[in-house]
Amino acid sequence: MCPEDLTFLATSSAPECTLRLDKHVVGYYTLQFMERGGVELGYDERWRRMEGAWFWPAYPGPRLRFHPAPGHVSWFHRHVGFRGPLVQRWIASGLWPTDAQPAPAGKDYPSLFDALIRQSKRTDHWGRLRAINLLEQLLLELAEARAPSPAARLPWLEPVLEQLTRDGVFTPDYAWIAAERGMAPSTLRRRFKEATGLSLHAYVLQARLARARSLLGETDLPLKAVAERLGYDNIYFFSRQFRQQIGVTPGVYRRSRQT
């Protein structure tokens, strides 16, 4: 598990939350946790009323809406937002929830979620690893709790993810990958977007730059060698694309990881 495979974006903890949300999530994922209170939650036109301790996800695709449930003015709300290739692997393995579920009994989830929030705010290597570990622990426990209703595993997705992220391949052969899975290219593109919330190209770019961050932070490879390993023919194009997506040049990023 590489910390560059997941980027934490935002967190919140509000004992008296009154938020009314109506949006489509684009390009990121969140896990929401209600410790107490009541919420009405909708994915597209599917609504449910929740009271007590519940988890629910936000992810690209459905229209997400929630607000205080009738009879409640607020709820104790926590959330953590993130993005990265690791999310798609959780989806492929059935760990990612697509709907709300009650918090499993017998666990101090408020303390666990607070620890996740604290670790996700750290900027060092070990803090991020601890945060990823805590988040995956939460997802594992939620997946196990809903196991009597089998998790929606996608056996075709894991090998596709592996083929999309091989070193040295700048533009994967999408037609060949689709044929290997017995699909038309258009079917692969549609099913991949439905499963992950990302287009094939967006996922490849995200995974490539996560790999670039890992190589820059954990090896002494020259920038040209990093670019070549990732399939770039032109180091200047690599540097420009890295800066556009990450916000700094590869050299600045490497120096920031060495301090």
C-alpha positions as CSV (number, residue, x, y, z in Angstrom):
1,M,0.0,0.0,0.0
2,C,1.6,3.2,-1.2
3,P,0.5,6.5,0.4
4,E,0.7,8.2,-3.0
5,D,-2.3,6.0,-4.0
6,L,-4.7,8.1,-1.9
7,T,-4.9,11.8,-1.3
8,F,-6.9,13.1,1.6
9,L,-8.8,16.3,0.6
10,A,-11.0,17.5,3.5
11,T,-12.5,16.5,6.8
12,S,-15.1,17.8,9.2
13,S,-16.5,17.1,12.6
14,A,-19.7,19.0,13.6
15,P,-21.7,18.0,16.8
16,E,-24.7,20.1,15.6
17,C,-24.7,19.8,11.9
18,T,-27.6,21.3,10.0
19,L,-26.2,21.0,6.5
20,R,-28.6,20.8,3.5
21,L,-26.7,19.3,0.6
22,D,-27.7,18.7,-3.0
23,K,-24.9,18.0,-5.5
24,H,-23.2,15.7,-7.9
25,V,-19.8,14.7,-6.6
26,V,-17.1,14.9,-9.3
27,G,-13.6,13.5,-9.1
28,Y,-13.5,12.5,-5.5
29,Y,-15.1,10.3,-2.8
30,T,-16.2,10.8,0.8
31,L,-17.3,8.7,3.7
32,Q,-19.8,10.3,6.0
33,F,-20.6,9.2,9.5
34,M,-23.6,10.2,11.7
35,E,-23.0,9.5,15.4
36,R,-26.5,10.5,16.5
37,G,-29.5,12.5,15.3
38,G,-31.5,12.0,12.2
39,V,-30.9,12.5,8.5
40,E,-32.9,12.0,5.3
41,L,-30.6,10.8,2.5
42,G,-31.2,10.6,-1.2
43,Y,-29.3,9.0,-4.1
44,D,-31.0,10.2,-7.2
45,E,-34.7,9.4,-6.4
46,R,-34.0,6.7,-3.8
47,W,-34.6,8.2,-0.3
48,R,-34.1,6.8,3.2
49,R,-34.6,8.1,6.7
50,M,-31.7,7.4,9.2
51,E,-31.6,7.8,12.9
52,G,-28.7,7.0,15.3
53,A,-25.3,5.8,14.0
54,W,-25.0,5.5,10.2
55,F,-22.4,5.6,7.5
56,W,-23.0,6.7,4.0
57,P,-20.7,7.3,0.9
58,A,-20.6,10.1,-1.6
59,Y,-19.1,9.3,-5.0
60,P,-19.3,10.3,-8.7
61,G,-22.5,9.3,-10.4
62,P,-25.7,9.7,-8.4
63,R,-27.2,13.0,-7.3
64,L,-26.6,13.2,-3.5
65,R,-28.9,14.9,-1.2
66,F,-29.2,15.0,2.6
67,H,-30.7,17.2,5.3
68,P,-32.1,16.9,8.8
69,A,-34.9,14.3,9.1
70,P,-38.3,15.5,10.3
71,G,-38.3,15.7,14.0
72,H,-34.6,16.5,14.1
73,V,-32.9,19.9,13.8
74,S,-29.3,18.6,13.6
75,W,-27.1,15.6,13.8
76,F,-23.5,14.8,14.9
77,H,-21.7,14.6,11.6
78,R,-18.1,13.6,10.6
79,H,-16.7,13.1,7.1
80,V,-13.4,12.5,5.2
81,G,-12.9,13.2,1.5
82,F,-10.2,11.6,-0.7
83,R,-9.3,10.5,-4.2
84,G,-6.7,8.3,-5.8
85,P,-6.2,4.9,-7.5
86,L,-6.7,3.0,-4.3
87,V,-10.4,3.9,-4.3
88,Q,-10.9,2.0,-7.6
89,R,-9.2,-1.1,-6.1
90,W,-11.6,-0.9,-3.1
91,I,-14.5,-0.7,-5.6
92,A,-13.1,-3.7,-7.5
93,S,-12.8,-5.8,-4.3
94,G,-16.3,-5.0,-3.1
95,L,-15.1,-2.8,-0.1
96,W,-16.6,0.4,-1.3
97,P,-20.3,0.9,-0.2
98,T,-22.7,2.3,-2.7
99,D,-25.5,3.0,-0.1
100,A,-25.9,4.0,3.5
101,Q,-25.7,1.3,6.2
102,P,-26.1,1.3,10.0
103,A,-22.9,1.4,12.0
104,P,-22.1,-2.2,13.1
105,A,-22.6,-2.9,16.8
106,G,-19.8,-3.3,19.3
107,K,-17.2,-0.8,18.0
108,D,-16.4,2.8,19.1
109,Y,-16.7,4.3,15.7
110,P,-16.7,7.9,16.9
111,S,-13.2,7.4,18.3
112,L,-12.1,5.5,15.2
113,F,-13.3,8.2,12.9
114,D,-11.7,10.9,15.0
115,A,-8.4,9.1,14.8
116,L,-8.8,8.9,11.0
117,I,-9.4,12.6,10.8
118,R,-6.3,13.3,12.9
119,Q,-4.0,11.1,10.9
120,S,-5.4,12.4,7.6
121,K,-4.3,15.9,8.5
122,R,-0.7,14.9,9.0
123,T,1.6,15.7,6.1
124,D,4.3,13.1,6.8
125,H,4.6,9.7,5.2
126,W,3.6,7.7,8.3
127,G,0.6,9.8,9.1
128,R,-0.8,9.3,5.6
129,L,-0.2,5.5,5.9
130,R,-1.9,5.4,9.2
131,A,-4.9,7.3,7.8
132,I,-5.2,5.0,4.8
133,N,-5.0,2.0,7.2
134,L,-7.8,3.4,9.4
135,L,-10.0,4.2,6.4
136,E,-9.5,0.7,4.9
137,Q,-10.3,-0.8,8.4
138,L,-13.6,1.1,8.4
139,L,-14.4,-0.1,4.8
140,L,-13.5,-3.7,5.7
141,E,-15.8,-3.6,8.8
142,L,-18.7,-2.1,6.8
143,A,-18.2,-4.7,4.0
144,E,-18.1,-7.6,6.4
145,A,-21.3,-6.3,8.1
146,R,-23.2,-6.2,4.8
147,A,-21.8,-9.6,3.7
148,P,-25.1,-11.5,4.1
149,S,-26.2,-9.4,1.1
150,P,-23.2,-10.2,-1.1
151,A,-21.0,-7.2,-2.0
152,A,-21.2,-6.2,-5.6
153,R,-17.8,-7.6,-6.6
154,L,-16.6,-6.8,-10.1
155,P,-14.3,-9.6,-11.1
156,W,-13.5,-8.0,-14.5
157,L,-12.3,-4.7,-12.9
158,E,-9.2,-5.8,-11.0
159,P,-7.3,-7.1,-14.0
160,V,-8.3,-4.1,-16.0
161,L,-6.8,-1.8,-13.3
162,E,-3.6,-3.8,-13.4
163,Q,-3.4,-3.5,-17.2
164,L,-4.0,0.2,-17.1
165,T,-1.2,1.0,-14.7
166,R,1.8,-1.0,-16.0
167,D,5.0,1.0,-16.0
168,G,6.3,2.1,-19.4
169,V,2.9,2.2,-21.1
170,F,1.8,5.7,-21.8
171,T,-1.4,4.9,-23.8
172,P,-2.9,1.5,-23.0
173,D,-4.4,-0.5,-25.8
174,Y,-8.0,-0.1,-24.7
175,A,-9.4,-2.2,-27.5
176,W,-7.1,-5.1,-26.6
177,I,-8.0,-4.8,-22.9
178,A,-11.7,-4.8,-23.8
179,A,-11.3,-7.9,-26.0
180,E,-9.4,-9.7,-23.1
181,R,-12.5,-9.2,-21.0
182,G,-14.9,-10.1,-23.7
183,M,-16.3,-6.6,-24.2
184,A,-16.5,-4.1,-27.0
185,P,-14.4,-1.0,-26.3
186,S,-17.5,1.2,-25.9
187,T,-18.8,-1.3,-23.3
188,L,-15.6,-1.2,-21.4
189,R,-15.6,2.6,-21.3
190,R,-19.2,2.7,-20.1
191,R,-18.8,-0.1,-17.4
192,F,-15.5,1.4,-16.2
193,K,-17.1,4.9,-15.8
194,E,-20.1,3.3,-14.0
195,A,-17.9,1.3,-11.6
196,T,-15.3,4.0,-10.8
197,G,-16.8,7.4,-11.6
198,L,-13.8,8.0,-13.9
199,S,-13.1,7.7,-17.6
200,L,-10.4,5.3,-18.7
201,H,-8.1,8.2,-19.6
202,A,-8.7,10.0,-16.3
203,Y,-7.9,6.9,-14.3
204,V,-4.7,6.3,-16.3
205,L,-3.6,9.9,-15.8
206,Q,-4.4,9.8,-12.0
207,A,-2.6,6.4,-11.6
208,R,0.4,7.6,-13.6
209,L,0.9,10.7,-11.6
210,A,0.5,8.8,-8.3
211,R,3.3,6.5,-9.5
212,A,5.3,9.6,-10.4
213,R,4.9,11.0,-6.9
214,S,6.0,7.7,-5.5
215,L,9.1,7.5,-7.7
216,L,10.0,11.1,-7.0
217,G,9.6,10.7,-3.2
218,E,11.1,7.3,-2.7
219,T,13.9,6.9,-5.3
220,D,16.9,8.9,-6.6
221,L,16.0,8.3,-10.2
222,P,16.7,11.3,-12.5
223,L,13.6,13.0,-13.7
224,K,14.3,11.7,-17.2
225,A,14.4,8.2,-15.9
226,V,11.1,8.7,-14.0
227,A,9.5,10.1,-17.1
228,E,10.7,7.2,-19.2
229,R,9.5,4.6,-16.7
230,L,6.0,6.1,-16.9
231,G,6.0,6.0,-20.7
232,Y,6.7,9.6,-21.5
233,D,8.9,10.3,-24.5
234,N,9.3,13.9,-23.6
235,I,10.5,15.0,-20.2
236,Y,9.2,18.5,-20.7
237,F,5.7,17.2,-21.4
238,F,6.0,15.1,-18.3
239,S,7.0,18.1,-16.2
240,R,4.2,20.3,-17.7
241,Q,1.5,17.7,-17.1
242,F,2.8,17.0,-13.5
243,R,2.7,20.7,-12.7
244,Q,-0.8,21.1,-14.2
245,Q,-2.2,18.2,-12.1
246,I,-0.2,18.4,-8.9
247,G,0.4,22.2,-8.7
248,V,4.3,22.1,-8.6
249,T,7.0,20.9,-10.8
250,P,8.5,17.4,-10.3
251,G,11.7,18.9,-9.0
252,V,10.0,21.0,-6.4
253,Y,7.8,18.1,-5.4
254,R,10.9,15.9,-4.9
255,R,12.7,18.5,-2.8
256,S,9.5,18.9,-0.6
257,R,9.5,15.2,0.1
258,Q,13.2,15.2,1.2
259,T,12.8,17.9,3.8
